[in-house]
Amino acid sequence: MKKCFFLVAGFVGTIGWAEWTIGAVCSAQTEQLATQPTPSIVPLPYQPIALGQVHVDGLIGRRIQITIENNLLRLDLERDFLRPFQEKESQGGYIGLGKTIDALARLAAYSRDKRLLDLRNRLLAKTLACQESDGYLGIMRPESRMWSLWDVHEMAYLVYGLVSDYRLFQEKRSLEAAERIADYIIRRWLAEPERIPGGGQIALHMAVTGIEPALLALYEASGQKRYLDFCTQFRKLPQWEGRIVLGRWGKIEGHAYAYLCRCLAQLRLDRLEPNPQLWKSSRDVVDFLTARNGLVITGTCGDHECWHDTQEGTINLGETCATAYLIRFFHELLQREGKPLYGDMMERAIYNALFAAQSPDGRRIRYYTPFDGPRKYFDSDTYCCPCNYRRIIAELPQMIYYRSAQGVMVNLYAPSTAKLDLADGLSVSLRQETEYPHGEQILLHVEPSKPAQFELALRIPRWCRKARVRVPGESVAQPAEAGSIFRIRRQWQAGDQLQLEVPMEWRWVKGRLSQAGRAALMRGPLVFCLNRQRNKLPADMDLRLLVVDTSSLEGPVPDDSVHPGGWACRLQAWGPGRWYPLAKTDLDLVLTEFPDPGGEAIYFKLPNPNAPELLDDELYLKPEQRGFLQGD
């Protein structure tokens, strides 16, 4: 006999649900409704290209490859990821299997590596074998299911990962399993709408992080409107206005990763049902990051997972999940608005906070990546941060080039190749030759399938004041404004080249708030740090008391300690208590790139904290620069 469940109308729960009615959904264990037409999705102005149409080398490509070779392929998937789903004996906890499926599907689609393709098939088959007849796919005992902390979170990312697999490989069983999980969640929650997953000990949107992006992705893939309705009418996604709550207290409403995840859900919904209200929380977080000290110089945010605005960089700075979601968030905004600042923030986060969250060999991942004090690696391959790291690494190839109605935009500079399908049957192959971020020259080879007129747009970094672009047929390079999109529209033909020069000068960046009176050293998008052991400094020396002589700076010098082709620099400093500047400097220091696993300090005292050579961080917006934050 068919069973029906109804979306209950007219209740007001403790978290402020308003009245709503959706109607009945009937099923024998949630029978599928007739397949709906493909949802109408508003196209974005700038669209990434398919994973199989881009290949990346250089620093980004190396991080992708070591993540594949030394991390993903070395996981004990049977013991650490699958066994908990097979045994189903937990009363709480989180694994991250769905995130791992998502990363594996993307990396397999990108690389077409037979090992990854085979692993994907095996992992998918064994995962789906764990799904129960009622649709449940998780690690909990029957009495702990749905309401124990992180169970919905786990299932949500399983839905998301399986939808990714379906999109990339057209694997129907993945989509069917995702629908069964989603229907299980909906059925259970609507049967007891007054209950709160996680028991109410933390903010609800944090306890079920990922549910709305997963169900919206499932709606787009399946056409089943009940998933959209659940997000909009039960979860009240259009009405959510996140608050920037500082610190970790109460119900942890200031959780940065959960906030950004829900912002992305609202932006995804905006493509399905456009509504200016869906932008408010995203505008607020961009304002907080760029104008209210929410973003630190390494490109990340948060302390102990939550929003903070003190500019401190100690032990719990920069949760890797938050870093990953910042990059994903800026990527989404860049596609929508094409504003180069978002690309600048992506670049800063990728080369510093993100890459510093992984060991140089690729095997280990950090939960936090502070810049003040020693760092440590997370002791597990499961849980949120290692799994989210693998996911964002798998997404990087799609953040380099974007298609638009006008042509092509280049956002990230890396040795790479790509094929982009444009309008009217035109395709364009691009190839970047560069050593960026360690080289100043980018040579772009342009190969259209036929001579055609289209726009080629280049993001000019905000830190580069003397960028120049040399275009085909012109003998003089054109200046390009820092922090702009340089656009050239012309008739392109096979064999054309475009040269971008981005001179990199050392710059001392002024610290703010808790870093006031100190400065950090940067070159291009890279932040430099001090490794205590490499410099043979005593374990009890307080690095915050070092005073550097900025005039002594030498470099860059080649340094392969963090990655091949890397940089270091040398400078002199006065040790703690020395009578600078009259006394001679007594320390000869080497600074390395921030991903150096032994880095412990990036901000240093200077004899003159107001020295004219000190610069503001270009990602920190002054009042006159903030107009675009509200969509102006």
C-alpha positions in Angstrom: 0.0 0.0 0.0 1.3 3.4 -0.9 2.1 5.7 2.0 1.7 9.4 1.9 3.3 12.2 3.9 2.2 15.7 3.9 4.1 18.9 4.4 2.5 20.2 7.6 0.9 23.7 7.5 0.5 26.3 10.1 3.1 25.6 12.7 5.6 28.0 14.3 8.7 26.2 15.7 11.2 27.4 18.2 13.5 28.7 15.4 10.8 30.9 13.9 9.3 28.9 11.0 6.3 30.7 9.5 3.2 29.2 8.0 3.5 27.3 4.7 1.9 24.6 2.6 3.4 22.6 -0.2 1.0 19.7 -0.7 1.3 16.0 -0.6 4.1 13.7 -1.8 3.2 10.1 -2.0 5.5 7.1 -2.2 6.2 3.5 -1.4 9.4 4.7 0.4 8.9 8.0 -1.4 8.0 7.0 -5.0 9.4 9.1 -7.7 7.1 11.8 -9.1 6.9 12.1 -12.9 10.2 13.7 -14.1 9.8 17.4 -14.4 11.3 19.4 -17.2 14.9 20.5 -16.7 14.8 23.5 -14.4 15.2 26.9 -15.9 18.6 28.3 -14.7 19.6 31.9 -15.3 23.1 31.7 -17.0 25.9 33.5 -15.3 27.8 36.2 -17.3 31.1 34.3 -16.8 31.1 30.5 -17.0 33.9 28.1 -16.2 34.8 25.5 -18.7 34.4 21.7 -18.3 37.0 19.9 -16.2 38.0 17.7 -19.2 38.8 20.8 -21.3 41.6 22.3 -19.2 44.9 21.1 -17.9 47.1 22.9 -15.4 50.8 22.7 -14.7 53.1 24.9 -12.6 52.4 25.5 -8.9 48.7 24.9 -9.1 49.1 21.8 -11.3 51.7 20.4 -8.8 49.3 20.8 -5.9 46.6 19.0 -7.8 49.0 16.2 -8.7 50.4 15.6 -5.2 46.9 15.6 -3.9 46.1 12.8 -6.3 49.3 10.8 -5.8 50.2 11.3 -2.2 46.8 12.0 -0.6 43.7 10.7 -2.4 45.4 7.5 -3.7 46.9 6.8 -0.3 43.8 7.0 1.7 42.6 3.8 3.5 39.1 4.2 2.1 38.0 0.7 3.3 39.0 1.3 6.9 38.5 5.0 7.4 35.6 5.9 5.1 33.6 2.8 4.3 33.7 0.7 7.4 31.7 3.2 9.5 28.9 3.1 6.9 29.0 -0.6 6.8 28.8 -1.1 10.5 26.4 1.8 11.3 27.3 1.7 15.0 27.9 5.4 15.7 25.9 7.7 17.9 27.5 10.8 16.6 30.4 12.0 14.5 31.4 12.8 10.9 33.4 11.0 8.2 33.2 13.1 5.0 32.5 10.3 2.5 30.3 12.5 0.3 33.0 15.2 0.1 35.5 12.5 -0.9 33.2 11.2 -3.6 32.8 14.7 -4.9 36.6 15.3 -5.0 37.3 11.9 -6.5 34.7 12.4 -9.3 36.1 15.8 -10.2 39.7 14.7 -10.2 38.9 11.6 -12.2 37.0 13.7 -14.7 39.9 16.2 -14.9 42.8 13.8 -15.1 41.2 10.8 -16.8 43.7 8.9 -14.7 42.8 5.2 -15.0 43.6 4.7 -11.3 41.2 7.4 -10.3 38.5 6.1 -12.7 38.8 2.6 -11.3 38.8 3.9 -7.7 35.7 5.9 -8.4 33.9 2.9 -9.7 34.9 0.8 -6.6 34.1 3.5 -4.1 30.8 4.2 -5.7 29.7 0.6 -5.7 30.7 0.0 -2.1 29.1 3.2 -0.9 25.8 2.5 -2.6 25.8 -1.1 -1.2 25.6 0.6 2.3 22.3 2.3 1.5 19.3 0.9 3.3 15.9 0.2 1.8 14.4 3.3 3.3 17.1 5.4 1.6 19.3 6.0 4.7 23.0 6.2 3.9 25.0 7.1 7.0 27.0 5.9 10.0 24.4 6.1 12.8 22.6 3.4 14.8 18.8 3.4 14.1 18.0 5.4 17.2 20.6 8.1 16.5 19.7 8.7 12.8 18.6 12.1 11.5 18.7 13.9 14.9 22.3 13.2 16.1 24.7 15.9 15.4 26.3 15.8 11.9 24.0 13.0 10.5 22.2 15.4 8.2 25.5 17.1 7.4 27.0 13.8 6.3 24.0 12.8 4.2 23.8 16.3 2.6 27.3 16.0 1.2 26.6 12.4 0.1 23.7 13.9 -2.0 26.0 16.6 -3.3 28.9 14.2 -4.1 26.6 11.8 -5.9 25.0 14.5 -7.9 28.5 15.7 -9.0 29.3 12.1 -10.0 26.1 12.0 -12.0 26.8 15.3 -13.8 30.4 14.3 -14.6 29.8 10.7 -15.6 26.1 10.4 -16.3 26.0 7.7 -13.7 22.2 7.1 -13.2 22.7 5.0 -10.1 24.4 8.0 -8.4 21.4 10.2 -9.1 18.9 7.6 -7.9 20.8 7.1 -4.7 21.0 10.8 -4.1 17.3 11.1 -4.5 16.7 8.3 -2.0 18.9 10.0 0.6 17.2 13.3 0.1 13.7 11.8 0.3 14.7 10.0 3.5 15.8 13.4 5.1 12.6 15.1 3.9 10.3 12.4 5.1 11.9 12.1 8.5 12.1 15.9 9.1 8.5 16.6 7.9 7.2 13.7 10.1 8.6 15.5 13.2 9.0 19.2 12.1 9.4 20.3 15.7 12.6 18.3 16.2 16.0 19.9 15.5 18.9 18.0 14.1 21.8 18.2 16.5 19.4 18.8 19.4 19.7 22.5 19.3 23.1 22.7 20.9 24.4 24.7 17.9 22.8 26.9 15.3 20.6 24.8 13.0 22.1 26.0 9.8 25.5 24.9 11.1 24.2 21.5 12.2 22.9 20.8 8.7 25.6 22.6 6.8 25.3 21.7 3.1 21.7 20.6 3.0 20.4 23.4 0.8 23.2 23.4 -1.8 22.8 19.6 -2.1 19.1 19.7 -2.6 19.2 22.6 -5.0 21.9 20.7 -7.0 19.7 17.6 -6.9 16.7 19.6 -8.1 18.7 21.0 -11.1 19.9 17.4 -12.0 16.6 15.6 -11.4 13.9 18.2 -12.1 12.0 17.1 -9.0 10.5 20.2 -7.6 10.0 18.9 -4.1 13.7 19.5 -3.4 13.4 23.1 -4.4 10.2 23.5 -2.3 11.9 21.9 0.7 14.6 24.6 0.6 12.4 27.5 -0.1 9.3 26.7 1.9 10.4 24.5 4.8 14.0 25.7 5.2 13.0 29.3 4.4 16.2 29.9 2.4 15.0 33.1 0.8 14.3 34.7 4.2 17.6 33.8 5.8 19.8 36.8 6.7 23.0 35.7 8.3 24.5 37.8 11.1 28.2 38.3 11.2 28.6 37.1 14.8 32.1 37.5 16.1 33.7 34.8 18.3 32.8 31.3 19.3 30.0 31.4 21.9 26.4 30.5 22.4 25.1 28.4 19.6 28.1 29.3 17.4 26.2 31.4 15.0 29.4 33.0 13.8 30.7 29.8 12.1 32.3 31.1 8.9 32.2 27.9 6.9 28.5 27.3 7.6 27.7 30.9 6.8 29.5 30.9 3.5 27.9 27.6 2.6 24.4 29.0 3.1 25.4 32.2 1.2 26.3 30.0 -1.8 22.9 28.2 -1.5 21.2 31.5 -1.7 23.2 32.5 -4.7 22.4 29.2 -6.3 18.7 29.7 -5.6 18.9 33.2 -7.1 19.7 31.6 -10.5 16.5 29.5 -10.2 14.2 32.1 -8.7 15.9 35.6 -9.0 15.4 37.7 -5.9 17.6 40.6 -4.7 17.0 39.6 -1.1 19.1 36.5 -1.7 22.2 38.7 -2.1 22.1 40.4 1.2 24.1 38.0 3.3 26.7 37.6 0.6 27.0 41.4 0.4 27.4 41.6 4.1 30.2 39.0 4.2 32.1 40.7 1.4 31.8 44.0 3.3 33.0 42.3 6.5 36.0 40.7 4.8 37.2 43.7 2.7 36.1 46.7 4.8 35.9 45.5 8.4 39.1 43.5 8.9 37.5 40.1 8.4 40.2 38.9 5.9 43.8 38.4 7.0 46.8 38.9 4.8 47.2 35.2 4.0 43.8 35.3 2.3 41.7 33.4 4.9 39.5 34.3 7.8 38.2 33.2 11.2 39.4 32.1 14.6 38.4 28.7 15.9 36.1 28.3 12.9 34.3 31.6 13.6 34.3 35.2 12.3 36.9 37.4 13.9 38.1 41.0 13.1 41.2 41.5 15.3 43.8 40.5 12.6 45.3 38.1 15.1 46.9 35.0 13.5 47.5 32.6 16.3 46.8 28.9 16.8 43.2 28.6 15.5 43.4 31.0 12.5 42.0 30.0 9.1 40.0 26.8 9.3 40.8 24.9 6.0 37.0 24.5 5.4 36.6 28.3 5.6 39.5 28.9 3.3 38.0 26.5 0.8 34.6 28.1 1.0 36.1 31.6 0.7 37.7 30.6 -2.6 34.5 28.9 -3.8 32.5 32.0 -2.7 34.7 34.4 -4.6 34.6 32.1 -7.6 30.8 32.3 -7.6 30.8 36.1 -7.3 33.4 36.5 -10.0 31.1 34.5 -12.4 28.2 36.7 -11.5 29.8 40.2 -11.5 33.2 39.8 -13.2 34.8 42.1 -10.7 38.6 41.6 -10.6 38.8 42.0 -6.8 37.2 38.6 -6.4 40.0 37.1 -8.5 42.6 38.9 -6.4 41.1 37.4 -3.3 41.0 33.9 -4.8 44.7 34.3 -5.8 45.8 35.5 -2.4 43.9 32.6 -0.6 45.1 29.9 -3.0 48.8 30.6 -3.0 49.0 31.3 0.7 46.4 30.0 3.1 45.3 27.0 0.9 48.6 25.7 -0.1 50.0 26.2 3.4 47.2 23.9 4.6 48.9 20.9 2.9 52.4 19.4 3.6 54.9 20.0 0.7 54.6 16.3 -0.2 50.8 16.5 -0.3 50.1 13.8 2.3 49.0 15.8 5.3 46.4 18.5 5.8 45.9 21.1 8.5 42.7 22.0 10.3 44.0 25.5 11.0 46.9 27.5 9.4 48.0 30.3 11.7 50.7 32.8 10.7 51.8 33.6 14.3 53.3 30.6 16.1 53.9 27.0 15.1 51.4 25.1 12.9 50.4 21.4 13.2 48.8 18.9 10.9 45.4 17.3 11.5 45.7 13.7 12.7 43.1 12.1 10.4 42.2 11.8 6.7 38.5 12.0 7.5 36.4 14.8 8.9 35.6 18.2 7.3 38.9 19.9 6.6 40.9 17.2 4.8 37.9 16.3 2.7 37.1 20.0 1.9 40.7 20.5 1.0 40.6 17.7 -1.6 37.3 19.2 -3.0 38.6 22.7 -3.5 41.9 21.4 -5.1 39.7 19.5 -7.5 37.8 22.7 -8.4 40.9 24.9 -9.1 41.2 24.0 -12.8 37.8 25.6 -13.4 38.9 28.9 -11.9 41.5 29.8 -14.5 39.5 30.6 -17.6 35.9 31.7 -18.0 33.6 32.0 -21.1 31.4 35.1 -21.6 29.1 36.4 -24.2 32.0 38.6 -25.4 34.7 35.9 -25.4 37.2 34.7 -22.8 38.4 36.0 -19.4 41.7 34.8 -17.9 41.5 35.0 -14.1 44.4 32.9 -12.8 47.9 32.8 -14.3 49.4 29.4 -14.5 51.0 27.3 -17.2 48.0 25.6 -18.7 46.0 24.6 -21.7 42.3 25.0 -22.3 39.7 24.6 -25.0 36.6 26.9 -24.8 33.5 26.6 -26.9 32.1 30.1 -27.7 29.1 31.2 -29.7 28.3 30.3 -33.3 30.3 27.1 -33.3 33.6 28.9 -32.6 36.1 27.2 -30.3 39.3 28.7 -29.0 42.4 26.8 -27.7 44.5 28.8 -25.2 47.9 28.0 -23.8 49.7 29.9 -21.1 53.5 29.9 -20.9 54.6 31.4 -17.5 56.4 30.8 -14.3 53.8 32.8 -12.4 53.7 33.5 -9.4 57.5 33.3 -9.5 57.8 34.9 -13.0 56.6 38.2 -14.3 55.9 37.2 -17.9 52.7 35.5 -19.2 52.6 34.5 -22.8 49.1 33.5 -24.0 48.8 31.6 -27.3 45.4 32.0 -28.9 44.2 29.4 -31.5 40.6 30.0 -32.7 39.1 27.3 -34.8 38.6 29.9 -37.5 39.4 33.6 -37.7 36.9 35.4 -35.6 36.4 38.6 -33.6 35.9 38.2 -29.8 37.1 39.7 -26.6 40.1 38.5 -24.6 40.0 39.8 -21.0 42.8 39.7 -18.5 42.6 40.3 -14.7 45.3 42.8 -13.7 46.2 42.2 -10.1 45.7 45.1 -7.7 49.2 44.7 -6.4 50.8 45.4 -9.8 51.1 49.1 -10.6 53.1 48.7 -13.8 51.4 46.0 -15.8 51.7 46.1 -19.5 50.0 44.2 -22.3 51.5 43.6 -25.7 49.0 42.8 -28.4 49.5 41.3 -31.8 50.6 43.8 -34.5 51.6 46.5 -32.0 55.2 47.4 -31.3 54.4 49.3 -28.0 53.0 47.6 -25.0 49.8 49.1 -23.5 49.7 50.0 -19.8 47.0 48.2 -17.8 45.5 49.6 -14.7 46.0 47.8 -11.4 42.9 46.0 -10.2 41.1 46.2 -13.5 40.0 43.9 -16.3 42.1 44.6 -19.4 39.9 43.9 -22.4 41.0 43.6 -26.1 38.5 42.9 -28.8 39.9 42.2 -32.2 40.0 39.7 -35.0 41.9 36.7 -33.8 43.5 34.0 -35.9 45.6 30.9 -35.3 49.1 31.6 -34.2 48.2 34.9 -32.4 49.9 35.6 -29.1 49.3 38.0 -26.2 51.9 39.0 -23.7 51.2 40.3 -20.2 54.0 41.6 -18.0 53.3 42.0 -14.3 56.4 43.4 -12.6 56.8 42.2 -9.1 58.3 44.4 -6.5 58.9 43.7 -2.9 56.4 45.5 -0.7 56.1 45.9 3.0 52.4 45.7 3.9 51.2 47.6 7.0 49.6 45.6 9.8 46.2 46.6 11.2 44.7 46.4 14.6 46.6 43.7 16.6 49.4 44.0 14.0 49.6 47.7 14.1 53.2 49.0 14.0 54.3 45.9 12.2 54.6 44.9 8.6 54.5 41.8 6.4 56.6 41.2 3.3 55.0 40.3 0.0 56.1 39.9 -3.6 53.3 39.5 -6.1 50.5 37.4 -4.5 53.0 35.7 -2.2 53.4 36.3 1.6 56.7 35.5 3.2 57.4 33.9 6.6 60.1 33.2 9.1 61.0 29.6 9.8 62.6 29.4 13.3 64.4 26.1 12.7 65.8 27.0 9.3 67.2 30.3 10.8 68.5 28.4 13.9 66.7 30.7 16.3 66.3 29.6 19.9 63.1 27.9 20.9 62.4 30.5 23.6 63.0 33.5 21.4 59.8 35.6 21.0 59.7 36.3 17.2 57.3 39.2 17.7 60.2 41.1 19.3 62.5 40.9 16.2 63.0 44.3 14.5 63.9 44.1 10.8 66.0 46.4 8.7 64.0 46.8 5.6 66.9 48.4 3.7 68.9 45.1 4.0 66.4 43.1 1.9 68.1 40.9 -0.8 66.3 38.7 -3.3 64.4 36.9 -4.5 66.8 33.9 -4.4 65.9 30.4 -5.6 64.5 28.1 -2.9 63.1 24.6 -3.4 62.4 23.8 0.2 58.7 24.3 -0.1 58.1 23.6 -3.8 60.3 23.5 -7.0 61.0 26.9 -8.4 60.2 28.7 -5.2 61.6 31.9 -3.7 63.3 33.1 -0.6 64.9 36.4 0.5 67.5 37.5 3.0 67.4 40.4 5.4 69.0 41.5 8.6 67.3 42.1 12.0 67.9 43.1 15.5 67.2 40.5 18.1 64.9 41.1 21.2 66.2 44.0 23.3 68.8 45.3 20.9 69.3 49.1 20.7 68.1 49.5 17.1 69.0 51.3 14.9 72.2 52.4 16.5 73.4 48.9 17.4 74.5 46.7 14.5 72.0 44.1 13.4 72.8 40.7 14.9 70.6 38.4 12.9 70.8 37.3 9.3 67.4 35.9 8.4 66.0 34.0 5.5 62.3 34.4 4.8 60.5 31.7 2.7 57.0 31.5 1.1 54.1 31.1 3.5 53.4 27.4 2.7 56.8 26.6 4.4 55.5 24.1 7.0 57.9 25.6 9.6 56.8 29.2 9.2 56.0 30.9 12.5 55.9 34.6 11.8 55.0 37.0 9.0 54.6 40.4 10.7 57.7 42.1 12.0 58.5 45.3 14.0 60.2 48.1 12.1 62.3 51.0 13.4 59.8 53.4 11.9 56.2 52.0 11.9 55.2 54.9 9.7 58.0 54.5 7.1 57.0 55.9 3.7 57.7 52.6 2.0 55.0 50.8 3.9 51.8 50.1 1.9 48.2 49.3 2.7 47.0 45.9 1.9 45.4 46.2 -1.5 42.6 43.9 -0.5 41.6 46.1 2.4 39.2 48.7 0.9 39.1 52.3 1.9 35.8 54.0 2.3 35.9 55.6 -1.2 36.5 52.1 -2.7 33.6 50.3 -1.2 30.7 51.5 -3.4 30.5 48.2 -5.4 30.0 46.1 -2.3 26.3 46.8 -2.4 26.1 46.1 -6.1 26.8 49.6 -7.4 
